[in-house]
Amino acid sequence: MTSSIPTIPILNLSLSFLPVLIVLVILFKWSLNAGYASYAIIRMLAQLLLVGYFLAFIFESDSAWIVLLILAVMVFFSSWIALGTARDRRRILFKHALLSITLGGGSTLFLVTSGVLRLEPWYLPHYMIPLAGMIFANAMNCISLAVERLAAETGRNVAYSEARRIALHTSLIPTINSLLAVGIVTLPGMMTGQILSGVSPLIAARYQIMVMCMIFGASGISCIIFLILSRHVFKKEDGVI
């Protein structure tokens, strides 16, 4: 297979905003939060344009220190954003989320880049940054769901061991659903991108298997560590066993 990705002209790209406008208009007419949705779209656009230029610079620099700095920034912000569902406990739980994502996500990233892909050099930005982004983002989402459910269950005076079990189960539902749907309901972005780049679907499938395993593993490990570390916080504040 040969590479055949077409460059998308700006005018053509603008057509992709038509469904977005339809949804925004309906949100506005139904008196829903169209302003916040509009802000999210604008922010997405700005962030992706900026990151495109930024990654082009990073890939050309080929510096291990810059890659490590980016990974640290990813972990920091993913840990903070993960606790958006527990704003009243955010500062207390931040160090737990930071350590959880660092250990769970970092160890998985190391295994994938050093054991599966065996990158040379180990910090290759083209691989390290996208893979780290997927790992940390999914760990972030998993912790976010877990802390929201944990707070709700302990708030109802459920024993912590039971609340923790429910929180872990709830947090992994989206990831498990994606495992069940991949290849049948959905064709993941990474696999689609590789196929569009001309990579054999069989090779793309191997990469996607690696990605799905690392996402499930990193999310689960990070969430488990977080729930273990956060036990005393919820027991102390909610008085549960």
C-alpha positions as a LaTeX table, in Angstrom:
\begin{tabular}{lrrr}
\hline
Residue & $x$ (\AA) & $y$ (\AA) & $z$ (\AA) \\
\hline
Met1 & 0.00 & 0.00 & 0.00 \\
Thr2 & 1.18 & 3.53 & $-0.70$ \\
Ser3 & 0.67 & 6.72 & 1.23 \\
Ser4 & $-2.18$ & 8.77 & $-0.18$ \\
Ile5 & $-3.40$ & 11.23 & 2.46 \\
Pro6 & $-4.87$ & 14.30 & 0.74 \\
Thr7 & $-4.26$ & 17.75 & 2.16 \\
Ile8 & $-7.57$ & 19.23 & 3.35 \\
Pro9 & $-8.12$ & 22.77 & 2.01 \\
Ile10 & $-9.43$ & 25.30 & 4.55 \\
Leu11 & $-12.68$ & 25.73 & 2.61 \\
Asn12 & $-13.31$ & 21.99 & 2.64 \\
Leu13 & $-12.46$ & 21.80 & 6.33 \\
Ser14 & $-15.06$ & 24.45 & 7.09 \\
Leu15 & $-17.78$ & 22.06 & 5.87 \\
Ser16 & $-17.14$ & 19.87 & 8.93 \\
Phe17 & $-18.52$ & 22.69 & 11.09 \\
Leu18 & $-22.01$ & 22.43 & 9.55 \\
Pro19 & $-23.20$ & 19.66 & 11.93 \\
Val20 & $-21.66$ & 21.64 & 14.79 \\
Leu21 & $-23.70$ & 24.72 & 13.86 \\
Ile22 & $-26.89$ & 22.66 & 13.67 \\
Val23 & $-26.36$ & 21.34 & 17.20 \\
Leu24 & $-25.47$ & 24.80 & 18.55 \\
Val25 & $-28.62$ & 26.32 & 17.05 \\
Ile26 & $-30.79$ & 23.62 & 18.61 \\
Leu27 & $-29.05$ & 24.05 & 21.98 \\
Phe28 & $-29.77$ & 27.78 & 21.81 \\
Lys29 & $-33.42$ & 27.33 & 20.83 \\
Trp30 & $-33.96$ & 24.78 & 23.59 \\
Ser31 & $-32.45$ & 27.22 & 26.13 \\
Leu32 & $-29.52$ & 24.94 & 26.85 \\
Asn33 & $-25.92$ & 26.00 & 27.41 \\
Ala34 & $-25.03$ & 26.84 & 23.81 \\
Gly35 & $-22.48$ & 29.38 & 25.01 \\
Tyr36 & $-20.40$ & 26.79 & 26.82 \\
Ala37 & $-20.57$ & 24.42 & 23.86 \\
Ser38 & $-19.46$ & 27.26 & 21.56 \\
Tyr39 & $-16.59$ & 28.03 & 23.90 \\
Ala40 & $-15.56$ & 24.36 & 23.84 \\
Ile41 & $-15.55$ & 24.31 & 20.02 \\
Ile42 & $-13.52$ & 27.52 & 19.78 \\
Arg43 & $-11.09$ & 26.28 & 22.41 \\
Met44 & $-10.72$ & 22.95 & 20.59 \\
Leu45 & $-9.95$ & 24.77 & 17.36 \\
Ala46 & $-7.36$ & 27.02 & 18.98 \\
Gln47 & $-5.73$ & 24.18 & 20.92 \\
Leu48 & $-5.37$ & 21.92 & 17.89 \\
Leu49 & $-3.94$ & 24.68 & 15.71 \\
Leu50 & $-1.44$ & 25.59 & 18.41 \\
Val51 & $-0.49$ & 22.00 & 19.12 \\
Gly52 & 0.05 & 21.40 & 15.40 \\
Tyr53 & 2.69 & 24.13 & 15.25 \\
Phe54 & 4.10 & 23.10 & 18.62 \\
Leu55 & 4.49 & 19.43 & 17.69 \\
Ala56 & 6.16 & 20.36 & 14.42 \\
Phe57 & 8.77 & 22.22 & 16.48 \\
Ile58 & 9.14 & 19.34 & 18.97 \\
Phe59 & 9.58 & 16.74 & 16.25 \\
Glu60 & 12.29 & 18.80 & 14.60 \\
Ser61 & 14.14 & 19.51 & 17.88 \\
Asp62 & 14.52 & 15.79 & 18.73 \\
Ser63 & 15.34 & 16.56 & 22.38 \\
Ala64 & 14.82 & 14.09 & 25.24 \\
Trp65 & 14.55 & 16.92 & 27.78 \\
Ile66 & 11.77 & 18.62 & 25.86 \\
Val67 & 9.88 & 15.33 & 25.57 \\
Leu68 & 10.22 & 14.73 & 29.32 \\
Leu69 & 8.99 & 18.25 & 30.02 \\
Ile70 & 5.94 & 17.69 & 27.83 \\
Leu71 & 5.18 & 14.41 & 29.59 \\
Ala72 & 5.41 & 16.16 & 32.96 \\
Val73 & 3.01 & 18.87 & 31.79 \\
Met74 & 0.60 & 16.20 & 30.51 \\
Val75 & 0.61 & 14.38 & 33.84 \\
Phe76 & 0.16 & 17.59 & 35.83 \\
Phe77 & $-2.83$ & 18.87 & 33.88 \\
Ser78 & $-4.48$ & 15.46 & 33.49 \\
Ser79 & $-4.26$ & 15.01 & 37.27 \\
Trp80 & $-5.85$ & 18.41 & 37.89 \\
Ile81 & $-8.58$ & 18.03 & 35.26 \\
Ala82 & $-9.45$ & 14.54 & 36.53 \\
Leu83 & $-10.64$ & 16.06 & 39.80 \\
Gly84 & $-13.13$ & 18.43 & 38.18 \\
Thr85 & $-15.89$ & 16.20 & 39.54 \\
Ala86 & $-14.64$ & 16.73 & 43.10 \\
Arg87 & $-13.84$ & 20.43 & 43.26 \\
Asp88 & $-14.34$ & 20.61 & 47.03 \\
Arg89 & $-11.62$ & 17.97 & 47.54 \\
Arg90 & $-9.48$ & 18.90 & 44.56 \\
Arg91 & $-6.44$ & 20.23 & 46.40 \\
Ile92 & $-6.42$ & 17.34 & 48.86 \\
Leu93 & $-6.75$ & 14.67 & 46.18 \\
Phe94 & $-4.44$ & 16.26 & 43.61 \\
Lys95 & $-1.28$ & 14.61 & 44.91 \\
His96 & $-3.05$ & 11.24 & 44.83 \\
Ala97 & $-4.17$ & 11.73 & 41.23 \\
Leu98 & $-0.70$ & 12.95 & 40.25 \\
Leu99 & 1.00 & 9.91 & 41.76 \\
Ser100 & $-1.60$ & 7.51 & 40.37 \\
Ile101 & $-1.34$ & 8.74 & 36.78 \\
Thr102 & 2.46 & 8.93 & 37.02 \\
Leu103 & 2.76 & 5.34 & 38.24 \\
Gly104 & $-0.07$ & 3.74 & 36.28 \\
Gly105 & 0.32 & 5.71 & 33.07 \\
Gly106 & 4.09 & 6.09 & 33.24 \\
Ser107 & 4.78 & 2.40 & 33.77 \\
Thr108 & 2.45 & 1.45 & 30.92 \\
Leu109 & 4.06 & 4.00 & 28.61 \\
Phe110 & 7.51 & 2.64 & 29.48 \\
Leu111 & 6.40 & $-0.94$ & 28.80 \\
Val112 & 4.92 & $-0.03$ & 25.42 \\
Thr113 & 7.75 & 2.16 & 24.17 \\
Ser114 & 10.61 & 0.04 & 25.54 \\
Gly115 & 9.17 & $-3.47$ & 25.43 \\
Val116 & 6.65 & $-3.52$ & 22.59 \\
Leu117 & 7.94 & $-0.88$ & 20.17 \\
Arg118 & 11.56 & $-0.78$ & 21.40 \\
Leu119 & 12.07 & 2.79 & 20.29 \\
Glu120 & 15.56 & 3.97 & 19.36 \\
Pro121 & 16.14 & 6.46 & 20.83 \\
Trp122 & 13.65 & 5.86 & 23.64 \\
Tyr123 & 12.22 & 9.39 & 23.50 \\
Leu124 & 11.19 & 9.48 & 19.80 \\
Pro125 & 8.63 & 12.33 & 19.89 \\
His126 & 6.58 & 10.96 & 16.97 \\
Tyr127 & 5.69 & 7.94 & 19.11 \\
Met128 & 6.18 & 9.04 & 22.71 \\
Ile129 & 3.95 & 12.13 & 22.74 \\
Pro130 & 0.86 & 10.68 & 20.98 \\
Leu131 & 1.01 & 7.46 & 23.01 \\
Ala132 & 1.47 & 9.39 & 26.26 \\
Gly133 & $-1.48$ & 11.58 & 25.36 \\
Met134 & $-3.75$ & 8.58 & 24.89 \\
Ile135 & $-2.57$ & 6.93 & 28.09 \\
Phe136 & $-2.79$ & 9.98 & 30.36 \\
Ala137 & $-6.11$ & 11.15 & 28.91 \\
Asn138 & $-7.79$ & 7.80 & 29.50 \\
Ala139 & $-6.32$ & 7.50 & 32.99 \\
Met140 & $-7.64$ & 11.00 & 33.67 \\
Asn141 & $-11.16$ & 10.09 & 32.53 \\
Cys142 & $-11.13$ & 6.90 & 34.56 \\
Ile143 & $-10.13$ & 8.70 & 37.75 \\
Ser144 & $-12.67$ & 11.43 & 37.09 \\
Leu145 & $-15.51$ & 8.91 & 36.88 \\
Ala146 & $-14.21$ & 7.03 & 39.91 \\
Val147 & $-13.96$ & 10.06 & 42.18 \\
Glu148 & $-17.44$ & 11.24 & 41.22 \\
Arg149 & $-18.97$ & 7.84 & 41.97 \\
Leu150 & $-16.88$ & 7.42 & 45.12 \\
Ala151 & $-18.08$ & 10.76 & 46.48 \\
Ala152 & $-21.69$ & 9.90 & 45.69 \\
Glu153 & $-21.55$ & 6.47 & 47.33 \\
Thr154 & $-19.70$ & 7.57 & 50.47 \\
Gly155 & $-22.11$ & 10.49 & 50.70 \\
Arg156 & $-24.87$ & 7.90 & 51.10 \\
Asn157 & $-22.89$ & 6.31 & 53.98 \\
Val158 & $-21.96$ & 3.25 & 51.93 \\
Ala159 & $-18.99$ & 1.35 & 53.37 \\
Tyr160 & $-15.76$ & 2.46 & 51.70 \\
Ser161 & $-14.89$ & $-1.03$ & 50.42 \\
Glu162 & $-18.25$ & $-1.24$ & 48.64 \\
Ala163 & $-18.06$ & 2.37 & 47.41 \\
Arg164 & $-14.59$ & 1.67 & 46.02 \\
Arg165 & $-15.82$ & $-1.43$ & 44.20 \\
Ile166 & $-18.70$ & 0.51 & 42.64 \\
Ala167 & $-16.40$ & 3.40 & 41.70 \\
Leu168 & $-13.88$ & 1.13 & 39.97 \\
His169 & $-16.63$ & $-0.70$ & 38.09 \\
Thr170 & $-18.22$ & 2.56 & 36.93 \\
Ser171 & $-14.93$ & 4.13 & 35.88 \\
Leu172 & $-14.03$ & 1.20 & 33.63 \\
Ile173 & $-17.38$ & 0.95 & 31.84 \\
Pro174 & $-16.45$ & 3.32 & 28.94 \\
Thr175 & $-13.10$ & 1.58 & 28.42 \\
Ile176 & $-14.64$ & $-1.90$ & 28.48 \\
Asn177 & $-17.37$ & $-0.76$ & 26.09 \\
Ser178 & $-14.70$ & 0.49 & 23.69 \\
Leu179 & $-12.99$ & $-2.91$ & 23.85 \\
Leu180 & $-16.26$ & $-4.61$ & 22.95 \\
Ala181 & $-17.07$ & $-2.18$ & 20.14 \\
Val182 & $-13.67$ & $-1.81$ & 18.48 \\
Gly183 & $-13.61$ & $-3.23$ & 14.97 \\
Ile184 & $-17.37$ & $-3.81$ & 15.00 \\
Val185 & $-19.03$ & $-0.53$ & 15.92 \\
Thr186 & $-16.00$ & 1.74 & 15.75 \\
Leu187 & $-12.74$ & 1.92 & 13.82 \\
Pro188 & $-10.38$ & 3.77 & 16.19 \\
Gly189 & $-8.66$ & 6.97 & 15.17 \\
Met190 & $-5.14$ & 5.58 & 15.26 \\
Met191 & $-6.05$ & 2.60 & 13.08 \\
Thr192 & $-7.96$ & 4.82 & 10.68 \\
Gly193 & $-5.03$ & 7.22 & 10.44 \\
Gln194 & $-2.59$ & 4.43 & 9.70 \\
Ile195 & $-4.81$ & 2.93 & 7.03 \\
Leu196 & $-5.23$ & 6.35 & 5.42 \\
Ser197 & $-1.43$ & 6.65 & 5.51 \\
Gly198 & $-1.13$ & 3.50 & 3.45 \\
Val199 & $-0.25$ & 1.04 & 6.25 \\
Ser200 & $-1.52$ & $-2.51$ & 5.85 \\
Pro201 & $-4.75$ & $-3.06$ & 7.83 \\
Leu202 & $-3.14$ & $-6.11$ & 9.46 \\
Ile203 & $-0.24$ & $-4.03$ & 10.77 \\
Ala204 & $-2.64$ & $-1.27$ & 11.81 \\
Ala205 & $-4.65$ & $-3.87$ & 13.73 \\
Arg206 & $-1.54$ & $-4.88$ & 15.70 \\
Tyr207 & $-0.90$ & $-1.29$ & 16.69 \\
Gln208 & $-4.53$ & $-0.87$ & 17.72 \\
Ile209 & $-4.39$ & $-4.00$ & 19.87 \\
Met210 & $-1.37$ & $-2.50$ & 21.61 \\
Val211 & $-3.23$ & 0.79 & 22.09 \\
Met212 & $-6.38$ & $-0.82$ & 23.50 \\
Cys213 & $-4.36$ & $-2.93$ & 25.93 \\
Met214 & $-2.31$ & 0.04 & 27.12 \\
Ile215 & $-5.41$ & 2.19 & 27.57 \\
Phe216 & $-7.24$ & $-0.45$ & 29.60 \\
Gly217 & $-4.17$ & $-1.26$ & 31.67 \\
Ala218 & $-3.12$ & 2.32 & 32.34 \\
Ser219 & $-6.67$ & 3.41 & 33.17 \\
Gly220 & $-7.30$ & 0.51 & 35.51 \\
Ile221 & $-3.95$ & 0.66 & 37.30 \\
Ser222 & $-4.12$ & 4.45 & 37.73 \\
Cys223 & $-7.67$ & 4.25 & 39.07 \\
Ile224 & $-6.86$ & 1.42 & 41.48 \\
Ile225 & $-3.86$ & 3.30 & 42.88 \\
Phe226 & $-5.98$ & 6.43 & 43.25 \\
Leu227 & $-8.74$ & 4.60 & 45.12 \\
Ile228 & $-6.21$ & 3.04 & 47.48 \\
Leu229 & $-4.46$ & 6.34 & 48.19 \\
Ser230 & $-7.71$ & 8.26 & 48.66 \\
Arg231 & $-9.23$ & 5.93 & 51.23 \\
His232 & $-8.38$ & 8.07 & 54.25 \\
Val233 & $-9.72$ & 11.24 & 52.61 \\
Phe234 & $-13.23$ & 9.91 & 52.07 \\
Lys235 & $-13.33$ & 7.94 & 55.32 \\
Lys236 & $-12.31$ & 11.00 & 57.30 \\
Glu237 & $-14.67$ & 13.46 & 55.60 \\
Asp238 & $-17.71$ & 11.21 & 55.24 \\
Gly239 & $-17.28$ & 9.03 & 58.30 \\
Val240 & $-17.76$ & 5.76 & 56.42 \\
Ile241 & $-16.14$ & 2.45 & 57.24 \\
\hline
\end{tabular}
